[in-house]
Amino acid sequence: MVREEALDWFESALVDLDEARKAHLRGSHHLAVFLAHQAVEKVLKAFMIAFRRIRPPKSHDLVELAALASIPLEPSEIEALSELSPYYT
């Protein structure tokens, strides 16, 4: 059974992703990438809780979070996460 906290993170990520799509369609691109970052961060944290059984750190660095989650990534995926990470701020 998946922990409630992991489901909360995941469901919140889905909301952020939906809002990112809407922002993109409106032409609010800065908001879209911010929300996309939030969605990815929350999915990574949900994964850590549900599958790695670890408490996620208070970090917003997507590459760091993926590494801590032990998710194998292709170089192009690491590059994409690196490009998205600064949009948290």
C-alpha positions in Angstrom: 0.0 0.0 0.0 1.3 3.4 -1.0 1.7 5.9 1.9 -0.9 8.7 2.0 1.9 11.3 1.9 3.1 10.0 -1.4 -0.3 10.1 -2.9 -0.8 13.7 -1.8 2.5 14.7 -3.5 1.5 12.8 -6.7 -2.0 14.3 -6.8 -0.7 17.8 -6.3 1.8 17.2 -9.1 -1.1 16.3 -11.4 -2.8 19.6 -10.6 0.4 21.5 -11.2 0.9 19.8 -14.6 -2.7 20.6 -15.6 -2.3 24.2 -14.6 1.1 24.3 -16.5 -0.7 23.2 -19.7 -3.4 25.8 -19.2 -0.8 28.5 -18.6 1.1 27.5 -21.7 -2.0 27.7 -23.8 -2.7 31.2 -22.5 0.8 32.2 -23.4 1.9 32.5 -19.8 5.2 30.7 -20.4 7.0 31.8 -17.2 4.1 30.5 -15.2 4.0 27.3 -17.3 7.6 26.4 -16.7 7.4 27.3 -13.0 4.4 24.9 -12.6 6.1 22.3 -14.7 9.0 22.4 -12.3 6.7 22.0 -9.4 5.0 19.0 -11.0 8.3 17.2 -11.6 9.6 18.1 -8.1 6.5 16.7 -6.5 6.5 13.5 -8.6 10.2 12.9 -7.6 9.3 13.4 -3.9 6.3 11.1 -4.2 8.6 8.5 -5.8 11.1 8.8 -2.9 8.4 8.3 -0.3 6.6 5.5 -2.1 9.3 3.4 -3.6 12.6 4.4 -1.9 11.0 4.8 1.5 13.1 7.9 2.2 12.0 11.4 3.3 12.7 13.8 0.5 15.1 16.7 1.3 14.0 20.3 1.2 15.6 20.8 -2.2 14.2 22.2 -5.4 17.1 21.0 -7.5 15.5 18.4 -9.9 18.8 16.8 -10.8 19.7 16.3 -7.1 16.3 14.9 -6.3 16.4 12.4 -9.2 19.9 11.3 -8.1 18.7 10.9 -4.5 15.8 8.9 -5.7 18.2 6.6 -7.6 16.4 7.1 -10.9 18.7 6.3 -13.8 18.6 9.1 -16.3 19.8 9.5 -19.9 22.1 12.5 -20.5 19.3 14.3 -22.3 17.0 13.8 -19.3 19.6 15.2 -17.0 20.0 18.2 -19.3 16.3 18.8 -19.4 16.1 18.7 -15.6 19.0 21.0 -15.4 17.3 23.5 -17.7 14.0 23.3 -15.7 15.5 23.6 -12.2 16.2 27.3 -12.3 12.5 28.1 -13.0 11.6 27.3 -9.4 12.6 30.9 -8.5 
